[in-house]
């Protein structure tokens, strides 16, 4: 069995890290065939839209994609490719597992948590208006349907992975309607779904303080869109940075796996980028295919790759951003030798 997967190389360092990941997956025997499509600046350079219909249609057809980083202009230009992709395909659950890796320096040695983020609403709805010169507003959107489904997804995920606790980060003491709805929905779903998984709620500013005091006290973190974006990067900093953390976006019918870091155009083409985050996301993708399509070959390939990068990191085979000396291609070759 071979699974067709859409590959979006992305911008900046995206093509380099994507190529490295494809080489590792091939050597690991992953039963994948790639259908390459563009998004972001690469799509614009080809004369198309920032997120072409052909790319969206390919993901709808295959049900799964692996995506490199895409550039988002700051304060001007086109809207985020990532946000548009998630909203268009209704990829409502963003998932970022965060754990310590052997050989990667960190202030903490007991981090093993998962951030689950609602991916379609909140301030990222993009509803902004200029009321008058010098005065703008941004609308935070929350619906019972979206708050309920992300809570249900988080509790079912926790149960399926043997996780013990779901913690909601919120600001319902101030945003009583929007965050209040999110918090009430989570509490209701907990009561309905599974009392075996512990549930707690923490005001987000206090939660961030608790996080840097002792991240081991958290297991699965559930939060709305903006909070999830910020806190997942904070959590990445606990284990070595965005270069060692994977990400995935799930809907009911499709899933897109991606590195959570940016496109780093300042080092593009210099063989300096760390491909590990995208590779870890590809491992998540293989496990997803194994679970949803019953393909043990995908699971086996995922385990081989994970064993290879754990071993390489522990032996000192690391890129410069995490204390090593290897370039992008050299790191990929170090993993391939282990495979």
PATORGU-135234 format. One record per residue (C-alpha): residue in three letters; chain; x, y, z. Coordinates in pm, 1 decimal. Last residue first. Layout:
% residues N
{pt 'ALA' 'A' {X Y Z}}
...
//
This chain:
% residues 339
{pt 'UNK' 'A' {1854.7 395.7 908.2}}
{pt 'UNK' 'A' {2150.1 517.7 1112.2}}
{pt 'UNK' 'A' {2331.2 624.5 797.0}}
{pt 'UNK' 'A' {2015.1 800.5 681.7}}
{pt 'UNK' 'A' {2000.6 997.4 1005.3}}
{pt 'UNK' 'A' {2355.4 1127.2 962.2}}
{pt 'UNK' 'A' {2274.5 1200.0 597.1}}
{pt 'UNK' 'A' {1983.2 1423.2 698.6}}
{pt 'UNK' 'A' {2208.8 1607.2 942.5}}
{pt 'UNK' 'A' {2467.7 1658.3 669.6}}
{pt 'UNK' 'A' {2201.0 1794.2 431.9}}
{pt 'UNK' 'A' {2081.6 2060.2 674.2}}
{pt 'UNK' 'A' {2423.6 2156.2 805.7}}
{pt 'UNK' 'A' {2597.4 1994.5 1098.4}}
{pt 'UNK' 'A' {2795.4 2170.4 1371.7}}
{pt 'UNK' 'A' {2589.2 2112.5 1683.5}}
{pt 'UNK' 'A' {2446.8 2322.3 1965.4}}
{pt 'UNK' 'A' {2078.1 2326.8 1886.3}}
{pt 'UNK' 'A' {2074.4 2600.5 1620.1}}
{pt 'UNK' 'A' {2395.8 2463.1 1468.8}}
{pt 'UNK' 'A' {2253.4 2128.7 1359.7}}
{pt 'UNK' 'A' {2300.2 1813.8 1565.2}}
{pt 'UNK' 'A' {2478.8 1479.3 1551.2}}
{pt 'UNK' 'A' {2597.3 1473.9 1912.8}}
{pt 'UNK' 'A' {2537.4 1108.2 1993.3}}
{pt 'UNK' 'A' {2212.1 1181.6 2176.3}}
{pt 'UNK' 'A' {2086.8 1379.2 1877.9}}
{pt 'UNK' 'A' {2167.2 1094.7 1640.6}}
{pt 'UNK' 'A' {2002.6 831.5 1859.9}}
{pt 'UNK' 'A' {1680.1 1027.2 1900.7}}
{pt 'UNK' 'A' {1689.0 1105.2 1528.4}}
{pt 'UNK' 'A' {1724.5 740.5 1429.4}}
{pt 'UNK' 'A' {1476.0 599.8 1682.6}}
{pt 'UNK' 'A' {1216.4 847.9 1558.8}}
{pt 'UNK' 'A' {1284.3 750.7 1199.6}}
{pt 'UNK' 'A' {1253.8 379.4 1269.3}}
{pt 'UNK' 'A' {933.7 431.4 1470.3}}
{pt 'UNK' 'A' {773.0 632.5 1190.9}}
{pt 'UNK' 'A' {868.7 369.3 935.9}}
{pt 'UNK' 'A' {707.2 98.9 1148.5}}
{pt 'UNK' 'A' {389.7 300.7 1192.9}}
{pt 'UNK' 'A' {362.6 360.2 820.3}}
{pt 'UNK' 'A' {425.6 -7.3 745.7}}
{pt 'UNK' 'A' {150.2 -94.3 993.4}}
{pt 'UNK' 'A' {-110.4 54.7 761.5}}
{pt 'UNK' 'A' {-453.4 60.7 922.9}}
{pt 'UNK' 'A' {-573.4 362.7 730.6}}
{pt 'UNK' 'A' {-658.4 600.4 1016.3}}
{pt 'UNK' 'A' {-402.8 482.7 1270.8}}
{pt 'UNK' 'A' {-113.0 409.9 1037.4}}
{pt 'UNK' 'A' {-180.7 721.6 835.6}}
{pt 'UNK' 'A' {-175.6 924.8 1157.5}}
{pt 'UNK' 'A' {147.4 754.9 1264.9}}
{pt 'UNK' 'A' {302.9 849.0 931.7}}
{pt 'UNK' 'A' {186.5 1208.1 967.1}}
{pt 'UNK' 'A' {324.3 1237.3 1320.6}}
{pt 'UNK' 'A' {655.8 1111.9 1184.9}}
{pt 'UNK' 'A' {630.3 1376.6 911.4}}
{pt 'UNK' 'A' {585.2 1640.1 1182.4}}
{pt 'UNK' 'A' {903.7 1511.3 1344.5}}
{pt 'UNK' 'A' {1076.9 1552.1 1008.0}}
{pt 'UNK' 'A' {942.2 1906.1 973.9}}
{pt 'UNK' 'A' {1079.7 1995.4 1316.3}}
{pt 'UNK' 'A' {1409.3 1815.6 1247.8}}
{pt 'UNK' 'A' {1499.2 1991.4 922.5}}
{pt 'UNK' 'A' {1733.0 2241.0 1094.7}}
{pt 'UNK' 'A' {1836.3 2513.0 852.4}}
{pt 'UNK' 'A' {2202.2 2592.8 780.6}}
{pt 'UNK' 'A' {2244.6 2467.4 423.4}}
{pt 'UNK' 'A' {2286.8 2828.1 303.3}}
{pt 'UNK' 'A' {2001.0 2835.9 52.0}}
{pt 'UNK' 'A' {1769.2 3025.2 283.4}}
{pt 'UNK' 'A' {1950.1 3172.1 585.1}}
{pt 'UNK' 'A' {1791.8 3519.5 588.7}}
{pt 'UNK' 'A' {1467.0 3379.2 444.8}}
{pt 'UNK' 'A' {1388.7 3213.0 778.9}}
{pt 'UNK' 'A' {1061.8 3044.5 664.1}}
{pt 'UNK' 'A' {906.3 3036.7 1010.5}}
{pt 'UNK' 'A' {885.1 2762.7 1270.2}}
{pt 'UNK' 'A' {587.6 2535.6 1337.3}}
{pt 'UNK' 'A' {690.9 2262.3 1094.7}}
{pt 'UNK' 'A' {381.6 2122.4 931.0}}
{pt 'UNK' 'A' {132.7 1837.9 912.4}}
{pt 'UNK' 'A' {-198.9 1891.1 735.1}}
{pt 'UNK' 'A' {-493.4 1664.3 816.3}}
{pt 'UNK' 'A' {-822.0 1593.8 642.4}}
{pt 'UNK' 'A' {-1170.2 1449.0 704.2}}
{pt 'UNK' 'A' {-1278.3 1559.0 1054.2}}
{pt 'UNK' 'A' {-1015.8 1829.0 1065.3}}
{pt 'UNK' 'A' {-665.8 1810.5 1202.6}}
{pt 'UNK' 'A' {-371.8 2050.4 1194.1}}
{pt 'UNK' 'A' {-33.6 1911.4 1291.9}}
{pt 'UNK' 'A' {286.5 2041.9 1447.4}}
{pt 'UNK' 'A' {636.7 1928.0 1532.8}}
{pt 'UNK' 'A' {884.8 2078.6 1783.3}}
{pt 'UNK' 'A' {1265.4 2063.6 1758.4}}
{pt 'UNK' 'A' {1344.5 2369.9 1546.0}}
{pt 'UNK' 'A' {1091.6 2581.6 1733.6}}
{pt 'UNK' 'A' {1315.3 2600.8 2037.6}}
{pt 'UNK' 'A' {1523.4 2384.7 2269.8}}
{pt 'UNK' 'A' {1285.4 2209.7 2508.0}}
{pt 'UNK' 'A' {1129.3 2488.4 2716.2}}
{pt 'UNK' 'A' {1133.9 2727.9 2421.1}}
{pt 'UNK' 'A' {887.6 2503.6 2240.1}}
{pt 'UNK' 'A' {648.0 2557.3 2530.8}}
{pt 'UNK' 'A' {658.6 2933.2 2476.8}}
{pt 'UNK' 'A' {592.4 2875.2 2108.0}}
{pt 'UNK' 'A' {288.3 2664.2 2197.6}}
{pt 'UNK' 'A' {178.7 2936.2 2440.4}}
{pt 'UNK' 'A' {161.4 3208.3 2176.3}}
{pt 'UNK' 'A' {-28.7 3015.5 1909.4}}
{pt 'UNK' 'A' {-256.4 2847.9 2160.9}}
{pt 'UNK' 'A' {-345.4 3180.0 2321.4}}
{pt 'UNK' 'A' {-435.8 3323.7 1981.7}}
{pt 'UNK' 'A' {-658.2 3030.8 1882.3}}
{pt 'UNK' 'A' {-840.6 2920.3 2193.2}}
{pt 'UNK' 'A' {-692.8 2687.8 2450.4}}
{pt 'UNK' 'A' {-644.7 2328.1 2562.0}}
{pt 'UNK' 'A' {-322.0 2216.0 2730.3}}
{pt 'UNK' 'A' {-265.1 1840.6 2764.0}}
{pt 'UNK' 'A' {-19.7 1733.5 3037.8}}
{pt 'UNK' 'A' {86.7 2007.7 3276.9}}
{pt 'UNK' 'A' {261.1 1984.1 3616.3}}
{pt 'UNK' 'A' {587.2 1889.4 3442.4}}
{pt 'UNK' 'A' {619.0 2245.5 3311.6}}
{pt 'UNK' 'A' {738.1 2365.9 3653.6}}
{pt 'UNK' 'A' {812.9 2731.4 3718.5}}
{pt 'UNK' 'A' {807.6 2831.3 3351.9}}
{pt 'UNK' 'A' {462.8 2681.0 3306.7}}
{pt 'UNK' 'A' {328.4 2813.0 3636.5}}
{pt 'UNK' 'A' {399.5 3167.9 3520.8}}
{pt 'UNK' 'A' {235.7 3097.8 3186.5}}
{pt 'UNK' 'A' {-67.9 2956.0 3366.1}}
{pt 'UNK' 'A' {-97.3 3264.3 3587.5}}
{pt 'UNK' 'A' {-123.4 3476.5 3273.4}}
{pt 'UNK' 'A' {-359.1 3224.0 3115.8}}
{pt 'UNK' 'A' {-613.8 3194.2 3393.4}}
{pt 'UNK' 'A' {-612.1 2823.1 3476.2}}
{pt 'UNK' 'A' {-881.4 2560.8 3428.5}}
{pt 'UNK' 'A' {-870.7 2198.2 3539.2}}
{pt 'UNK' 'A' {-991.9 1863.5 3412.0}}
{pt 'UNK' 'A' {-876.9 1512.4 3503.2}}
{pt 'UNK' 'A' {-938.8 1237.9 3248.2}}
{pt 'UNK' 'A' {-1132.6 947.3 3403.1}}
{pt 'UNK' 'A' {-1449.6 1163.1 3406.2}}
{pt 'UNK' 'A' {-1492.4 1099.6 3035.7}}
{pt 'UNK' 'A' {-1710.9 1258.0 2771.4}}
{pt 'UNK' 'A' {-2017.8 1427.9 2918.2}}
{pt 'UNK' 'A' {-1869.8 1597.8 3225.2}}
{pt 'UNK' 'A' {-1554.7 1687.2 3034.9}}
{pt 'UNK' 'A' {-1766.0 1818.9 2747.8}}
{pt 'UNK' 'A' {-1952.8 2049.3 2985.3}}
{pt 'UNK' 'A' {-1633.3 2183.5 3143.5}}
{pt 'UNK' 'A' {-1479.7 2245.8 2802.4}}
{pt 'UNK' 'A' {-1790.2 2426.8 2678.5}}
{pt 'UNK' 'A' {-1800.9 2641.3 2991.7}}
{pt 'UNK' 'A' {-1438.1 2746.8 2939.9}}
{pt 'UNK' 'A' {-1481.7 2837.8 2572.8}}
{pt 'UNK' 'A' {-1805.9 3024.4 2643.5}}
{pt 'UNK' 'A' {-1641.0 3221.8 2922.7}}
{pt 'UNK' 'A' {-1348.8 3295.6 2694.7}}
{pt 'UNK' 'A' {-1590.0 3465.2 2454.1}}
{pt 'UNK' 'A' {-1851.1 3602.9 2696.3}}
{pt 'UNK' 'A' {-1655.2 3675.0 3013.5}}
{pt 'UNK' 'A' {-1352.8 3823.9 2847.0}}
{pt 'UNK' 'A' {-1204.2 3956.9 3173.6}}
{pt 'UNK' 'A' {-1231.5 3670.3 3424.1}}
{pt 'UNK' 'A' {-1270.9 3436.1 3129.3}}
{pt 'UNK' 'A' {-905.4 3479.6 3038.4}}
{pt 'UNK' 'A' {-834.5 3118.9 2947.2}}
{pt 'UNK' 'A' {-588.3 2827.4 2964.4}}
{pt 'UNK' 'A' {-779.0 2498.8 2982.0}}
{pt 'UNK' 'A' {-592.6 2206.7 3140.5}}
{pt 'UNK' 'A' {-657.3 1848.0 3031.2}}
{pt 'UNK' 'A' {-521.3 1570.6 3254.3}}
{pt 'UNK' 'A' {-422.2 1204.3 3249.7}}
{pt 'UNK' 'A' {-290.2 1127.6 2902.2}}
{pt 'UNK' 'A' {-316.8 768.4 2786.2}}
{pt 'UNK' 'A' {-294.7 867.6 2422.8}}
{pt 'UNK' 'A' {-653.7 772.6 2330.5}}
{pt 'UNK' 'A' {-790.5 939.2 2646.0}}
{pt 'UNK' 'A' {-607.4 1265.6 2586.8}}
{pt 'UNK' 'A' {-711.9 1271.4 2221.3}}
{pt 'UNK' 'A' {-1074.4 1212.8 2318.2}}
{pt 'UNK' 'A' {-1053.7 1496.4 2569.0}}
{pt 'UNK' 'A' {-893.6 1732.2 2319.2}}
{pt 'UNK' 'A' {-1133.9 1653.4 2033.3}}
{pt 'UNK' 'A' {-1436.1 1706.7 2259.2}}
{pt 'UNK' 'A' {-1297.6 2042.4 2367.3}}
{pt 'UNK' 'A' {-1229.4 2136.5 2005.4}}
{pt 'UNK' 'A' {-1584.6 2035.7 1909.6}}
{pt 'UNK' 'A' {-1748.9 2229.1 2191.3}}
{pt 'UNK' 'A' {-1570.5 2557.8 2134.8}}
{pt 'UNK' 'A' {-1640.9 2538.6 1760.3}}
{pt 'UNK' 'A' {-2012.9 2469.8 1802.4}}
{pt 'UNK' 'A' {-2061.8 2716.6 2088.7}}
{pt 'UNK' 'A' {-1918.5 2994.5 1879.1}}
{pt 'UNK' 'A' {-1635.0 3236.1 1957.6}}
{pt 'UNK' 'A' {-1523.3 3535.2 1750.9}}
{pt 'UNK' 'A' {-1282.8 3806.1 1865.5}}
{pt 'UNK' 'A' {-1329.7 4120.6 1657.2}}
{pt 'UNK' 'A' {-1037.1 4354.2 1590.4}}
{pt 'UNK' 'A' {-1083.3 4730.1 1607.0}}
{pt 'UNK' 'A' {-899.8 5025.1 1457.9}}
{pt 'UNK' 'A' {-870.2 5393.2 1554.6}}
{pt 'UNK' 'A' {-605.3 5624.1 1402.0}}
{pt 'UNK' 'A' {-836.7 5767.4 1137.5}}
{pt 'UNK' 'A' {-1184.4 5637.6 1204.5}}
{pt 'UNK' 'A' {-1341.1 5300.1 1276.3}}
{pt 'UNK' 'A' {-1077.3 5105.4 1086.6}}
{pt 'UNK' 'A' {-1201.0 4747.8 1085.2}}
{pt 'UNK' 'A' {-1065.9 4401.4 1158.5}}
{pt 'UNK' 'A' {-1232.4 4060.6 1127.8}}
{pt 'UNK' 'A' {-931.0 3834.2 1078.2}}
{pt 'UNK' 'A' {-1086.0 3528.0 1242.0}}
{pt 'UNK' 'A' {-749.0 3505.7 1413.5}}
{pt 'UNK' 'A' {-895.6 3701.0 1705.9}}
{pt 'UNK' 'A' {-1088.4 3389.2 1804.2}}
{pt 'UNK' 'A' {-1194.9 3136.2 1541.3}}
{pt 'UNK' 'A' {-1056.8 2860.5 1317.1}}
{pt 'UNK' 'A' {-773.3 2673.6 1489.6}}
{pt 'UNK' 'A' {-875.7 2583.4 1841.4}}
{pt 'UNK' 'A' {-545.0 2485.2 1996.1}}
{pt 'UNK' 'A' {-430.6 2159.7 2156.4}}
{pt 'UNK' 'A' {-87.0 2193.8 2318.3}}
{pt 'UNK' 'A' {68.5 1861.7 2418.3}}
{pt 'UNK' 'A' {302.0 1793.7 2709.7}}
{pt 'UNK' 'A' {616.6 1604.4 2797.9}}
{pt 'UNK' 'A' {874.3 1825.9 2968.4}}
{pt 'UNK' 'A' {1080.9 1666.7 3245.7}}
{pt 'UNK' 'A' {1438.3 1772.8 3174.7}}
{pt 'UNK' 'A' {1411.9 2149.1 3200.1}}
{pt 'UNK' 'A' {1662.7 2430.5 3144.3}}
{pt 'UNK' 'A' {1727.5 2283.4 2800.7}}
{pt 'UNK' 'A' {2016.8 2154.0 2591.5}}
{pt 'UNK' 'A' {1930.8 1907.0 2316.3}}
{pt 'UNK' 'A' {2130.3 1585.0 2361.9}}
{pt 'UNK' 'A' {1828.5 1363.1 2414.4}}
{pt 'UNK' 'A' {1504.6 1537.1 2324.7}}
{pt 'UNK' 'A' {1264.9 1691.0 2576.7}}
{pt 'UNK' 'A' {900.2 1690.0 2479.8}}
{pt 'UNK' 'A' {643.9 1918.0 2315.8}}
{pt 'UNK' 'A' {350.9 1783.1 2113.3}}
{pt 'UNK' 'A' {181.4 2050.6 1903.8}}
{pt 'UNK' 'A' {-177.5 1988.9 1789.3}}
{pt 'UNK' 'A' {-393.2 2233.4 1595.3}}
{pt 'UNK' 'A' {-757.8 2124.8 1585.4}}
{pt 'UNK' 'A' {-999.5 2307.1 1352.7}}
{pt 'UNK' 'A' {-868.4 2207.8 1013.9}}
{pt 'UNK' 'A' {-1181.5 2340.3 841.6}}
{pt 'UNK' 'A' {-1024.8 2309.4 493.4}}
{pt 'UNK' 'A' {-1071.8 2679.3 412.6}}
{pt 'UNK' 'A' {-1007.7 2789.8 771.8}}
{pt 'UNK' 'A' {-685.8 2596.6 816.3}}
{pt 'UNK' 'A' {-544.9 2690.9 476.3}}
{pt 'UNK' 'A' {-637.2 3057.1 516.8}}
{pt 'UNK' 'A' {-469.6 3075.6 858.1}}
{pt 'UNK' 'A' {-153.8 2907.1 729.6}}
{pt 'UNK' 'A' {-135.2 3120.9 417.7}}
{pt 'UNK' 'A' {-147.4 3430.2 637.3}}
{pt 'UNK' 'A' {-306.8 3731.8 472.1}}
{pt 'UNK' 'A' {-133.4 3913.3 187.1}}
{pt 'UNK' 'A' {66.0 4232.6 224.2}}
{pt 'UNK' 'A' {106.0 4444.1 536.2}}
{pt 'UNK' 'A' {173.5 4438.2 910.7}}
{pt 'UNK' 'A' {423.0 4152.5 895.9}}
{pt 'UNK' 'A' {428.7 3953.1 570.4}}
{pt 'UNK' 'A' {360.2 3579.0 614.5}}
{pt 'UNK' 'A' {620.1 3344.7 464.0}}
{pt 'UNK' 'A' {538.6 2975.2 428.6}}
{pt 'UNK' 'A' {708.8 2699.5 629.1}}
{pt 'UNK' 'A' {704.5 2345.5 486.0}}
{pt 'UNK' 'A' {382.3 2149.3 456.5}}
{pt 'UNK' 'A' {307.9 1778.8 465.9}}
{pt 'UNK' 'A' {-40.5 1699.2 339.2}}
{pt 'UNK' 'A' {-325.5 1455.3 401.7}}
{pt 'UNK' 'A' {-677.3 1386.3 276.2}}
{pt 'UNK' 'A' {-561.2 1287.2 -72.6}}
{pt 'UNK' 'A' {-846.1 1450.2 -267.7}}
{pt 'UNK' 'A' {-913.7 1746.6 -39.0}}
{pt 'UNK' 'A' {-539.8 1807.8 -20.2}}
{pt 'UNK' 'A' {-515.2 1808.4 -399.9}}
{pt 'UNK' 'A' {-814.2 2042.6 -428.0}}
{pt 'UNK' 'A' {-650.4 2290.8 -191.3}}
{pt 'UNK' 'A' {-327.7 2291.2 -389.9}}
{pt 'UNK' 'A' {-509.7 2325.6 -722.6}}
{pt 'UNK' 'A' {-720.1 2605.9 -575.3}}
{pt 'UNK' 'A' {-401.8 2804.7 -527.8}}
{pt 'UNK' 'A' {-304.1 2948.8 -188.2}}
{pt 'UNK' 'A' {-101.4 3265.5 -254.8}}
{pt 'UNK' 'A' {-274.3 3283.8 -592.7}}
{pt 'UNK' 'A' {-83.4 3202.9 -908.3}}
{pt 'UNK' 'A' {190.3 3353.7 -1120.3}}
{pt 'UNK' 'A' {456.6 3097.5 -1039.2}}
{pt 'UNK' 'A' {626.1 3348.3 -809.1}}
{pt 'UNK' 'A' {294.9 3385.2 -625.6}}
{pt 'UNK' 'A' {290.3 3011.0 -557.6}}
{pt 'UNK' 'A' {645.4 3019.3 -420.6}}
{pt 'UNK' 'A' {553.3 3322.1 -210.1}}
{pt 'UNK' 'A' {287.4 3123.1 -26.9}}
{pt 'UNK' 'A' {160.8 2788.1 -151.9}}
{pt 'UNK' 'A' {285.5 2529.8 -400.0}}
{pt 'UNK' 'A' {200.0 2172.9 -489.6}}
{pt 'UNK' 'A' {406.4 1852.1 -495.6}}
{pt 'UNK' 'A' {222.7 1517.5 -508.2}}
{pt 'UNK' 'A' {448.0 1281.1 -313.1}}
{pt 'UNK' 'A' {428.7 902.0 -296.4}}
{pt 'UNK' 'A' {458.9 752.1 50.5}}
{pt 'UNK' 'A' {511.7 397.1 178.6}}
{pt 'UNK' 'A' {785.8 497.8 424.2}}
{pt 'UNK' 'A' {1087.9 275.7 362.2}}
{pt 'UNK' 'A' {1315.9 457.0 604.6}}
{pt 'UNK' 'A' {1540.9 559.1 315.2}}
{pt 'UNK' 'A' {1247.9 728.4 142.7}}
{pt 'UNK' 'A' {1139.3 903.5 459.2}}
{pt 'UNK' 'A' {1491.6 1036.5 517.4}}
{pt 'UNK' 'A' {1523.5 1171.1 162.0}}
{pt 'UNK' 'A' {1179.7 1335.0 179.8}}
{pt 'UNK' 'A' {1278.0 1506.2 504.6}}
{pt 'UNK' 'A' {1595.4 1652.6 354.7}}
{pt 'UNK' 'A' {1404.4 1780.4 51.2}}
{pt 'UNK' 'A' {1143.6 1944.1 273.3}}
{pt 'UNK' 'A' {1415.4 2107.6 484.7}}
{pt 'UNK' 'A' {1573.5 2263.5 178.2}}
{pt 'UNK' 'A' {1247.4 2358.8 4.0}}
{pt 'UNK' 'A' {1118.2 2532.5 318.1}}
{pt 'UNK' 'A' {1428.5 2737.2 397.6}}
{pt 'UNK' 'A' {1269.3 3042.3 235.4}}
{pt 'UNK' 'A' {925.3 2943.4 111.3}}
{pt 'UNK' 'A' {703.0 2635.0 124.5}}
{pt 'UNK' 'A' {772.5 2277.3 14.8}}
{pt 'UNK' 'A' {401.0 2187.4 1.0}}
{pt 'UNK' 'A' {393.2 1807.8 -33.1}}
{pt 'UNK' 'A' {54.1 1645.0 -88.7}}
{pt 'UNK' 'A' {53.4 1280.7 18.3}}
{pt 'UNK' 'A' {-31.0 975.6 -190.2}}
{pt 'UNK' 'A' {-25.2 665.3 25.4}}
{pt 'UNK' 'A' {131.0 342.8 -100.0}}
{pt 'UNK' 'A' {0.0 0.0 0.0}}
//
